[in-house]
């Protein structure tokens, strides 16, 4: 990409490294032809950018990551290309594999997450298995959405990739990333049965809903697409009754179900959750007993004065520490995530309260409004 083209990008896309809940997000390539209409690229103003282009080479991006003030070797989880392209597209894949090689050569065992809905071949799996240090997880996004106005990419591609990745997995782990699940769109009994079958080809299954932010909703309105929800909240939408339907038959799944990405990833690798979800105990009600024990052994309530000093240095204000989370105000999400990954303890903004039993989701479709402030 030329400097002139790069200057026209949304400033958020020009920021190659960005902190997200599942890790430091490394996005040195932008642009995607897959046309999933609910894509987060709408929020960056580059949905019409169909040809992937590099902002820099992998060597430069790795140096930026390693020098980033929020990166901690052996601690910080890393996500590759999860914001503006698919890492397994033919034009992107060589760069993804090169990035994985470069990270592995650092000798670090950080979690590295690669999220894709495109094709994975046995030859790719051979390369995935060649890495000796990083904890690599391949999360295969599968929605089962049949309406090609909303998702033109056939879900059969992801299904085949999941089977291939799982069959050949040795040193890496494979997740069925079942998302987004939307009432009336892909939640029929047939859709749920398809997901149950696929769950037998994964080390863990993570299920979640939809970010339907204003920019995405406006695109649906402008293009005559069926509006999936009336509102566009900042949190993922996943109604209570839909979760109950899925969990009612969770015994039929071939791999354990998880509500949170980090829970599924860490279970697959046999380690404790790096996001400290153990403090939100109702999240654990579907977790395998062995994983609950791992998280319990790792989880420790932080000292209030120590964490207050951390929060102050990061530019925020400490409110209190509860058995569920550190509550802060004035601390941006990325910095809260940084603390969370280093503490293995939830860090929440007091202005955006979490409701007990709602698992951090939007209010849409939920009736219980009890706040988890203590």
N, C-alpha and C positions, 0 to 999 in steps of 0.2 A: 504494500500500500504506500502510495506517495505521501510525503508530508502534507501536501495540500488536501488530499482525501482524508487523512487522519485528522486534520484540523476541523473538518466538517462534522466529525462524529460527536455524539453526545459526550460531554465531559466524563460521564460515568463509564463509557466504553473506552475512553482513552486511558482510564485508570486500569492498567493491566492486572494489578493485584488488588483484590477487594475481600474484606472479611465477611463471611457468611456463617450461619449457624453450624453447618457441617464442615467448616474449615476455611482456610485461606483459599480464595478462588483465583485461579491463574488463567487469564483469558487473553492470550496473545494472538488469537485468530478470531475474527468476527465475520458474520455473514453465513446464511443457511438457506438452502433451497427447499426444505421439507414442508413449509407452509402449514404447520400446525397452527390453527387460528387462535388458540389460547396461549401462544408462546409469550414468555416474558420479554421477548425482544420488542414487543409493542411499547413497553415502558421505557425503552432506550431510544425509541424513534428510528430504529433501523430494520423494521420488519421487511421492508422492500429491498433490503440488501441481500440478494440471493446467492452471490458468488463469494465464498469464503476468501478472506485476504488476511495475510499476516501483518501485524503491527510491528513485529520484530522477530528475530530468529530465536530458536529454543535456548541457545547458550546465553543470550542476553536476558531472556525471561527467567532462567534459572538463577543467574546472578542477582537479579532484582529480588527474587523470592528469598534467597538465602540472606540477603542484606536487609530485608524488610524488618522493621523494628518489632513487628508482631510475630515473626517466625521464631519458633523454638525447635531445634533439632530434637527428635525422639518424642516430641509432644504435640506440635501443631498439626492437625489434620489438613490435608491438601485436596482441593477439587480441581480437576482439569476441564476447561472449556465447557462449563456448565451454564453459561450465561448468554452466549451469542452464536453458537454453532453446535454441531454434533461431532464429537471427537472421532467417530468411526466412518465419516464420509470419506470416499476414496481420495479426495484431494487433501483431506485433513489428517487422515490416519497415519501417514508416515511421520508427520510432525508430532502426533500424540505418542507414538511408539518411541520416537527419539527423545521426547521429554521424559518419558518413563525411564528410559535407559540412563539419561543424565541424572535424574533424581536417585536412582538406585546406586549409581557410581559414587554418590556422596556418602554411602555407608550408613544412611539413616533408616530407622524402622518406622517412620511416620506413616499413618494411614494415608493412602492416596486413593481417591474416589474418581472413577471414570463412569459417567452416566451417558447411555446411548440408547437409541431406538433403531439403530441401523444395523447393517450386516456385520456379523462376527464369523470369521472363517477359522478352521482348524489351525491354519498357519499363524493367525493372530494369537491363538491360545498358546502355541508353542513359544512365542515371544513373551507373552504374559508369564509363562512358567519359568522363563530364563532369569527373572529378577530374584536376587537373593536377600535383599535387605528391606525394601519397602513393603508395607502391608497393603497389597493391592486388592481393591474390590471393584468388580465390574457390576454396575447396577443397570439392568436392562429394563427400560421403560416400556410397559405394556398397558394399554388402556382398554383394548377391545372395542373401541368406538367404531361403529359401522358407518356412520354418516360422513361421507368423504367431503362434504362441505366444511366440516369442522376439523377433521383429521384426514387429509388425503393419503397419508402414509398407511399402508395396510399393516394391521397389527400382526399379521402372520410373519412379517419380517422379523419383528422383535421376538416372537415366539420361537422361531427357528434359531435366532441368535442365542437366546437363553439356553435352549437345549444343547447347542454346540458348546457354549462357554462352560456349562455345568459338567458336561460329559468329559471335557478335557482338563478340568481344573485340578491342579496339584498344589502349586504354591500361592495361588490367588483364590479369592472367593467370589461367588456369584449371587446376586440379589435379584429376585423378582420385584421390580419397582412398579407396583400396581397403582397407576395414577394417570390422569385424574379420574376419580370415580364421581359421577354426577347423576343424581336422581333423574330418572326418565330418559337418560341418554345411554348409559352403559351399566345399569344396575339390575337388569333382568335376571331371572334365575339362570338363563343360558349363559349370560356374561359371568355370573359368579361361578358357575360350574367350570367354565373355561379357565378362570383364574385358579380354581382349586386344582385342576389338572396340571397347569403350568407350575404350580408351587412344588410339585414333586421333582422339578428340575432346577432347584435353587437351594442354597444353604440357608436362606432366610427369605421371608416375604414381608415387604413393607407396603402398607396400603395408606393412601392419603387422598385428599380432595383437590380442590381447584383454587388457585389464585385468580380471581376475576376482577382485577383492578380496573379503574375507570378507563384507562387507555384501551384495554382489551374490550370492555363493554361497549365503548364508543365505536370500535371497529366492527363489532357485531351489528350494531344499529345501522351504521353507514353502509353495510354490505348485505343487509336483509337476512342475516343469519338468526336462527332462533336464540333468543336471549336465555342463557343458562340460569341466571339469577337476576333479580331486580336491582340488587345493590352490588357495589364493588368494594368490599371491605379490605383492609390491609392484611388480614390474616386468611389462611386457607379456609375454605368452606367445606365442612363435612358434617351433614346433619346427623343427629343422634339416632334416628330410626334406621338410617342406612348402616351405621356402625353396628347396631344391634343385629341386623339381618346377617351381616358378614360374620360376626362373632358367634352367632347361634350355631353355626356348623363348622367352627374352626377345627374340630377334631378331624374333619375330612381333608384338611390341608396337609400336604406332604412336607412342608417346612414350617417352622414356627412363624406366627404372625406378629408384627410389630407396628406400632403407631408412628414411631419416630425413626428417621433414617439412621441416626447414630446408634440406636438400640440394635437394629438389624445388622449393621456393619460390625459392631464390636462383638455381638454374639457369634457371628460367622467366623471371627478370628479368635474366639475364646478368651476375650479380655473384657474388662469393665467398660461401661459406657463413658466416653470422654465428655459428654454433656451433663453428667450428674443428674440424670432423670430419676435416679433412685429416690431423691427427696420428694418427688411427686408420686407418692406411692400407688395411687390409683392407675398410673400408667403401667405398673408392673403386674397387674392382675392377669395378664395373658402371657407373661414371660416364662420361659422354662426355669425350673427351680435352680438349676446350676448357674444360670446367668444371674438370677436375683442374688445368689450368694456371692458371685464375683463382684457385683456392683456394691453390695453391702460391705464387703471387706475393703473396698477401695474408697467408699464414701466417707467423708469426714467434714463435720461442720467447721467452717473456718473461724479463726479468732477474729472478733469484731474489730478490734483496734488495728490489726494487721490489714484486714481487707479494707478498712476505711482509708488507710494510707495509700493502698493501691488505687482505690477509686479516686481519691483526691489527685494523685499524680496523673491519672488519665483524664482529669478535667470534670469529674462528676461529683456528686454528693451522696454519701452513704446515708441510708435511712435506718435500716435495721437488718439483722440476720435472723431468719426464721428457720424452722426445721425443714422447710421446703425450698427456700431460696434466699439469696442476698437481694435485698430491695434497694434500688438506687434511683436517683433522678439526675437528669442533665447529662447522662452518659449515652452517646450514640450506640446504635445496635452493634456495630463492628467491635467496639471496645468492650461492650458487655460480653460478646462472644469470645473475645480474647481472654477475659477473666474466667469465663466458664470453662474453657478448654484447659486452662492452667490450674484451676481449682478442682475440676470435676464436680462442680456444684452449680446449680442453676443461679443465674443472675438476671433479675427481672426489673423492668422499669415500673415504678409505682404508679405512673400515669396510665399504664396499659395493664390493668389488673388481669391476672389469670383466674379463671373460675374453676372451682373444684369439680373434677370429673369431665371437664370440657377439653382438656389436653391441648390448650393453647390455640384452639380453633376460633373462627369467627362465631358471632352470636346466632347467625342464621341457622334455624333448624334445631335450636336448643331452648329448653324451658327453664332449666336450673340456672339461677344467676348468682349463686353463693360465691363470694370472692375469697380467694386464698391469700389473705393478707397477714395471716398469723400462722 
